[in-house]
Amino acid sequence: MAYDNKKDAKDKIRIDITDGFAVERALKKFKRLCDAYGIVKEYRAREAYKKPSVKQKEKLEDAEKRRKKTNSKTSRGSKKI
């Protein structure tokens, strides 16, 4: 990941731990921040190379799934007797 300012990259995720701060709580906070910044998602995306054609195909398949899900939800509630 390239950043304009090295300080920004270093200070993205920072957790200050004091004496009364539990380790479990710090880990939970760290994981939450990682999710918020999308670090895990980006890591998994960069883990293996995908050809642009494969990315486009997956994108279209995901859109079709969402469309089917939305249509099935709306058709259930609109049945009239």
N, C-alpha and C positions, 0 to 999 in steps of 0.2 A: 504494500500500500504506500503510495507516494503522498506525502503531505507537503504543503507549502512551508509550514513552520514545524521544525522538529519538536518544539515545546508542545504544540498541539497534540502530536502523536503520543508523546510520553504522558501527557496529562489527561488523555481520553478517559481512562479508567483508573481511578485512584480511590483507595479506601483507607481512610485514616483510622487506625485502631488505637483505642486508649486502653487503660488498665481494665476497666469494667466491661469491655466489649467481648462478647463470646465469639469463639472461632466459627461455630456453626452459622451464626448470624452474619459474620463477615463473608463467609463463603456464599451464603444465600444472596447477599447484596451484590457480590461480584458476579454471580451467575445472572442475576437480573440485569445488571449493567451490560454484560456481554450480549444478552438478548436484545436489549434496547438499542445498542449500537450495531447489531447485526453481524457480530464477529464470527459466531459459529456458522451462521448461514453462508457467509462469504468464504469461510474456510472450506466448507463442504463443496461449494461451487468450484473452488480452485483446486480441489483435491485431484480431480481427473479432468482432462480436456474433453470437451464435447464439441463436435463439429457444429457450425452454425445451422446446418440443415436439421440436425437432431434437436437442437434447442428450439427451432421454429416449430417442428413437429410436436414436441412436448407442450409447447405453449398453446398450440391449437387444440390438442387433446384436453388440456386443463380447462380451456375456455368452453369446450363442448360439455365437459363434466359439469361445470358451473351452470351452463345454460339448461341442461337436463334437470339438475337439482332444483333450480329456480322454477322451471315449468311444472315439475311434479308438485312442488309446494303450492303454487298458485292454482293448479287444476283441482287439487283436493278440496280446497275451501270454497270453490265457486260452483259446486254442483247444486242445481235447483231441482226441487221435486214438483 
